[in-house]
């Protein structure tokens, strides 16, 4: 398996609606590592590492989001993997 990474910026009504926990559940279910956090500008940022197909699956799921959220856009910046973590965390 070739490991890659992506930095994600999710825009829309994504704070205060369980979006980070949704991202955590989906990412860990796919075996991805990294983190997710709220940003003061109202967006959610995430960094994920793992198999590119799994990351692409996560991105599709994040575009749909939980029913309580409204996702306008998911920006993706593909990067080289740094393999700095062996888990996925919600940062506060």
Secondary structure, 3 states (H helix, E strand, C coil): CCEEEEEEEEEEECCCCCHHHHHHHHHHHCCCEEEEEECCCCCEEEEEEEEHHHHHHHHHHHHHCCCCCEEEEEEEEEEECCCCCCCEEEEC
